[in-house]
Amino acid sequence: MGKLDDIVSLCKRRGFIYQGSDVYGGMAGTWDFGPLGVKLKKKMMDLWWRFFVEKRDDMYGVDAAIIMNPRTWIASGHTATFADPLVECKECKNRFRADKITDGYGESITTEEFLATHTKCPVCGKENWGPIRKFNMMFQTHVGAVLPEDMTENPELAEKNVAYLRPETAQGIFTNYKNVVDTFYPDIPFGIAQQGKAFRNEISPRDFILRDRECSQMEIEYFVKPDTWEGEFEKLRELQHTFLEGVLGLPAEMIHEEEVPEADRAHYSKRTIDFMYDYPNGREELMGLAYRTDFDLSNIARESGKKMEYRDKNTGEIYTPHVIEPSIGVERLFLAILAAFYAEDNVGESERVVLRLPENLAPYKYCVSPLLKNKPELVAKAKEIYDDLREKYIDVTWDDSGNIGKRYRKQDEIGTCACIVIDFDTLENDTVTVRDRDTAKQERVKIKDL
């Protein structure tokens, strides 16, 4: 595993991730995915969707709006409780999450507990703190024709038009629960899945893409009979390991389960397991598995006045389903993959950086190169092979810049599985040199066997 700074450097150097709005000096907590980052991100998300949705008969997908009726967030409890403990340094006026600059405390940390730690300000080094205040992390906006002067002169009008960028994708699932049941009438248990953007106004975004203000989530709300939740919870817990370790190839020894104590659980949860991961900067949350009871559906029923019950097809029993939620952040998973497969080693007498991505995640299966780009006959043959392989595998790239050694190093860094070089022997016997990324070994292979 490389250091975080090394991974950040690789991401920018090779076009995985750039700082958001970089040309204007950037914007804290925002990141842009470059060409290779988009490829890896899409592969991750497609594998998740295939594993949890397309291969199952009990899953349904939705893609809900980002801006929702603000009553959504009243019913869900976000308007009242979606807050982090904010503390301000009286000396330099910088603000921080109190639980993130102390050791051993969660989001429920009190002012008294914080002051007793004698934590010094990370910026100025002084110990002069104000009280802990709760900071709601939802991004607020206004919908409709509301002008700045309207908000000043007529605050009631402005308040009527308040809306929020969604802080989680889950509520888009819950608000569509009744639509899915009425349209498809699925057997219970069943799940509804969604992938999409979420927005959180983090007090102090940090650690690259681990804690940012705009992220993507992959979430499932799995609806079960109330008395079966424990067994279904265990099945989903095991499936998370199968996906992370079996499908993505993440090392099992880097993944750890932590039972979240009641004081630190989300307001809707009766049981939560955090799947922690050994990132370069330490152990951090990768994903969560929460038992949300009937909290969301019951609150929606109360706020909307519409029934959220389910009628059992076999018994006729009517009840409000309980919910189990596996939720994973795309950016956190992205960084976990980079951390797991980033390596530095030696090939011959030279050092190299190599991204040992599994084939199902690698941006490219092959890179095709002519030995010399100033030899038309080699270029023409290489283009022919490139076109054939691209038609067959899609994930094939072309590189004729610099010498062969530099091309190999570049492809190693971005995780290309193998490099194919067309040389003068190719013109004679239809064989090419195939160089393996992980071993750096080369062998002659017939073109027809590629």
ZAMARGU-4260 file (C-alpha; in steps of 0.2 Angstrom, whole numbers, plus 5000, padded with zeros to 4 digits):
<rodrens>
0) 5000/5000/5000 | 5006/5017/4996 | 5006/5033/5006 | 4990/5044/5003 | 5001/5058/4995
5) 5008/5045/4983 | 4990/5040/4978 | 4984/5058/4976 | 4999/5061/4965 | 4996/5046/4954
10) 4978/5051/4952 | 4982/5069/4946 | 4997/5063/4935 | 4987/5050/4926 | 4970/5057/4925
15) 4960/5048/4938 | 4955/5062/4949 | 4958/5081/4949 | 4954/5095/4961 | 4937/5102/4958
20) 4937/5119/4949 | 4956/5118/4949 | 4959/5131/4936 | 4951/5144/4948 | 4961/5138/4963
25) 4950/5124/4968 | 4935/5122/4980 | 4937/5112/4996 | 4929/5096/4997 | 4925/5094/4978
30) 4934/5083/4966 | 4933/5079/4947 | 4935/5062/4940 | 4946/5062/4925 | 4945/5050/4910
35) 4953/5035/4919 | 4944/5039/4935 | 4927/5039/4926 | 4932/5022/4919 | 4936/5014/4935
40) 4921/5022/4944 | 4909/5016/4931 | 4916/4998/4932 | 4915/4998/4951 | 4897/5004/4950
45) 4892/4992/4936 | 4899/4978/4946 | 4889/4983/4961 | 4873/4985/4951 | 4876/4968/4943
50) 4879/4959/4959 | 4866/4966/4970 | 4852/4970/4957 | 4853/4962/4940 | 4858/4945/4946
55) 4843/4944/4959 | 4825/4942/4957 | 4820/4952/4972 | 4828/4969/4968 | 4821/4984/4959
60) 4831/5000/4954 | 4826/5018/4955 | 4834/5034/4950 | 4825/5048/4961 | 4827/5067/4959
65) 4841/5075/4969 | 4830/5090/4975 | 4815/5083/4984 | 4799/5090/4993 | 4807/5097/5009
70) 4794/5088/5019 | 4805/5073/5015 | 4818/5079/5026 | 4806/5083/5040 | 4799/5066/5040
75) 4816/5058/5039 | 4823/5068/5054 | 4837/5076/5044 | 4830/5094/5047 | 4831/5091/5065
80) 4845/5079/5068 | 4857/5078/5053 | 4871/5088/5062 | 4889/5086/5067 | 4898/5093/5082
85) 4906/5110/5077 | 4918/5118/5088 | 4927/5135/5084 | 4944/5141/5089 | 4943/5158/5098
90) 4960/5162/5093 | 4961/5159/5074 | 4942/5157/5071 | 4944/5141/5061 | 4930/5128/5064
95) 4932/5109/5065 | 4922/5094/5069 | 4925/5091/5087 | 4925/5072/5086 | 4938/5072/5072
100) 4951/5081/5081 | 4950/5071/5097 | 4953/5052/5100 | 4941/5040/5107 | 4925/5051/5105
105) 4910/5050/5093 | 4898/5062/5086 | 4889/5063/5103 | 4904/5071/5111 | 4899/5085/5123
110) 4908/5102/5127 | 4914/5096/5144 | 4921/5080/5136 | 4930/5090/5122 | 4938/5103/5134
115) 4944/5089/5146 | 4955/5082/5131 | 4965/5098/5131 | 4965/5097/5112 | 4975/5110/5103
120) 4969/5119/5087 | 4976/5110/5072 | 4979/5127/5064 | 4986/5139/5077 | 4991/5127/5091
125) 4981/5136/5104 | 4969/5129/5116 | 4955/5142/5117 | 4938/5134/5112 | 4920/5139/5111
130) 4906/5127/5115 | 4901/5113/5104 | 4887/5117/5093 | 4876/5106/5081 | 4879/5110/5063
135) 4866/5104/5051 | 4875/5098/5035 | 4861/5099/5022 | 4864/5111/5008 | 4850/5123/5007
140) 4843/5131/4991 | 4827/5140/4985 | 4816/5133/4971 | 4806/5144/4960 | 4807/5163/4956
145) 4815/5169/4973 | 4826/5184/4972 | 4839/5190/4985 | 4828/5205/4989 | 4813/5193/4992
150) 4822/5184/5006 | 4826/5200/5014 | 4810/5209/5012 | 4798/5194/5013 | 4806/5180/5023
155) 4790/5170/5024 | 4790/5169/5005 | 4808/5163/5005 | 4804/5150/5018 | 4790/5143/5007
160) 4803/5140/4993 | 4816/5132/5004 | 4823/5115/4997 | 4838/5105/5000 | 4851/5095/4990
165) 4848/5077/4996 | 4861/5072/5009 | 4858/5053/5006 | 4850/5043/4992 | 4840/5033/5004
170) 4825/5044/5005 | 4822/5043/4986 | 4820/5025/4988 | 4808/5026/5003 | 4797/5039/4994
175) 4796/5027/4979 | 4792/5012/4990 | 4773/5013/4988 | 4775/5016/4969 | 4786/5000/4967
180) 4773/4990/4978 | 4758/4996/4968 | 4766/4994/4951 | 4775/4977/4954 | 4768/4970/4970
185) 4784/4961/4974 | 4785/4946/4986 | 4793/4951/5003 | 4807/4952/5006 | 4812/4963/4992
190) 4824/4977/4989 | 4825/4994/4980 | 4842/5000/4975 | 4849/5017/4969 | 4865/5024/4964
195) 4867/5043/4964 | 4874/5059/4970 | 4872/5065/4988 | 4878/5082/4996 | 4884/5085/5013
200) 4891/5102/5019 | 4906/5095/5029 | 4913/5106/5042 | 4931/5101/5038 | 4932/5091/5022
205) 4949/5081/5022 | 4959/5066/5017 | 4957/5067/4999 | 4940/5059/4993 | 4936/5051/5010
210) 4927/5066/5017 | 4920/5077/5003 | 4905/5088/5001 | 4898/5080/4985 | 4899/5061/4983
215) 4890/5046/4975 | 4882/5033/4985 | 4876/5015/4981 | 4862/5010/4993 | 4849/4997/4995
220) 4833/4997/5006 | 4828/4979/5009 | 4811/4977/5015 | 4807/4962/5027 | 4794/4956/5039
225) 4798/4963/5056 | 4801/4946/5064 | 4814/4941/5051 | 4826/4955/5051 | 4840/4947/5060
230) 4842/4933/5048 | 4841/4945/5033 | 4853/4956/5041 | 4865/4942/5043 | 4863/4937/5024
235) 4866/4955/5019 | 4882/4956/5030 | 4889/4941/5022 | 4885/4947/5004 | 4895/4963/5008
240) 4910/4953/5011 | 4907/4943/4995 | 4906/4958/4985 | 4921/4968/4993 | 4932/4953/4993
245) 4926/4941/4980 | 4920/4952/4966 | 4932/4967/4969 | 4946/4958/4976 | 4949/4969/4991
250) 4961/4960/5004 | 4950/4952/5018 | 4963/4957/5031 | 4960/4976/5027 | 4942/4975/5031
255) 4935/4975/5048 | 4918/4975/5056 | 4914/4987/5070 | 4897/4986/5080 | 4892/5004/5082
260) 4886/5008/5100 | 4869/5016/5102 | 4875/5033/5106 | 4884/5034/5090 | 4871/5026/5079
265) 4861/5036/5067 | 4844/5042/5074 | 4834/5029/5063 | 4845/5014/5067 | 4843/5000/5080
270) 4858/4991/5074 | 4873/4996/5063 | 4889/4988/5058 | 4902/4999/5050 | 4914/4990/5038
275) 4930/4999/5042 | 4945/4999/5030 | 4964/5001/5032 | 4967/5016/5021 | 4984/5024/5020
280) 4979/5037/5033 | 4972/5025/5045 | 4956/5015/5048 | 4941/5023/5042 | 4923/5018/5037
285) 4921/5011/5020 | 4902/5006/5021 | 4888/5003/5033 | 4874/4990/5036 | 4860/4997/5046
290) 4843/4990/5053 | 4832/5005/5051 | 4816/4996/5058 | 4800/5004/5051 | 4806/5022/5056
295) 4806/5029/5038 | 4790/5021/5031 | 4780/5025/5047 | 4786/5043/5047 | 4782/5045/5029
300) 4764/5038/5032 | 4762/5051/5046 | 4769/5066/5037 | 4760/5062/5020 | 4744/5054/5027
305) 4746/5039/5015 | 4747/5021/5020 | 4764/5013/5019 | 4758/4996/5023 | 4761/4979/5014
310) 4748/4965/5012 | 4756/4948/5012 | 4751/4938/4997 | 4750/4922/5005 | 4743/4926/5022
315) 4734/4942/5019 | 4743/4949/5034 | 4745/4968/5034 | 4760/4977/5041 | 4773/4990/5039
320) 4789/4982/5033 | 4805/4984/5042 | 4821/4989/5033 | 4839/4984/5032 | 4851/4996/5023
325) 4868/4992/5015 | 4875/5009/5010 | 4892/5012/5002 | 4901/5028/4997 | 4908/5027/4979
330) 4923/5038/4983 | 4927/5028/4998 | 4927/5012/4988 | 4937/5020/4974 | 4951/5025/4987
335) 4950/5008/4995 | 4953/5000/4978 | 4968/5012/4974 | 4975/5009/4991 | 4974/4990/4990
340) 4982/4988/4972 | 4995/5002/4972 | 5012/4995/4973 | 5030/5000/4971 | 5043/4988/4965
345) 5058/4985/4954 | 5059/4979/4936 | 5077/4975/4933 | 5087/4990/4940 | 5073/5002/4938
350) 5059/5007/4951 | 5041/5008/4945 | 5024/5012/4952 | 5011/4998/4947 | 4992/4998/4950
355) 4989/4979/4951 | 4970/4981/4947 | 4960/4965/4944 | 4955/4963/4926 | 4937/4967/4930
360) 4942/4984/4936 | 4957/4988/4925 | 4954/5003/4914 | 4962/4994/4899 | 4964/4975/4896
365) 4977/4979/4882 | 4988/4993/4877 | 4993/4991/4858 | 5010/4999/4852 | 5020/4999/4837
370) 5039/4997/4841 | 5043/5012/4831 | 5030/5026/4827 | 5040/5032/4812 | 5039/5015/4803
375) 5022/5016/4793 | 5022/4997/4790 | 5023/4994/4809 | 5010/5008/4813 | 4998/5001/4800
380) 4999/4983/4807 | 4997/4989/4825 | 4982/4999/4820 | 4974/4984/4812 | 4977/4974/4828
385) 4971/4988/4839 | 4955/4990/4829 | 4952/4971/4830 | 4955/4970/4849 | 4945/4986/4852
390) 4930/4978/4843 | 4932/4962/4854 | 4936/4969/4871 | 4932/4988/4870 | 4944/4992/4884
395) 4959/4993/4873 | 4971/5009/4872 | 4984/5015/4860 | 5001/5022/4864 | 5015/5027/4853
400) 5023/5041/4863 | 5041/5039/4869 | 5051/5023/4870 | 5044/5006/4874 | 5051/5007/4892
405) 5042/5023/4895 | 5026/5016/4888 | 5027/5001/4899 | 5029/5012/4915 | 5014/5023/4910
410) 5003/5008/4907 | 5009/5000/4924 | 5004/5015/4933 | 4986/5016/4926 | 4984/4997/4928
415) 4983/4991/4910 | 4984/4972/4911 | 4996/4969/4897 | 5005/4978/4883 | 5006/4972/4865
420) 5020/4977/4854 | 5020/4975/4836 | 5038/4974/4829 | 5046/4968/4813 | 5044/4950/4817
425) 5026/4953/4818 | 5026/4957/4799 | 5035/4940/4796 | 5026/4928/4807 | 5010/4936/4814
430) 5016/4935/4832 | 5017/4950/4844 | 5026/4953/4861 | 5014/4952/4875 | 5021/4960/4891
435) 5012/4956/4908 | 5009/4970/4920 | 5012/4961/4936 | 5027/4950/4932 | 5034/4961/4918
440) 5038/4945/4908 | 5036/4945/4890 | 5031/4931/4878 | 5028/4929/4859 | 5010/4926/4855
445) 5001/4922/4839 | 4989/4937/4834 | 4975/4925/4832 | 4977/4919/4850 | 4975/4936/4858
</rodrens>
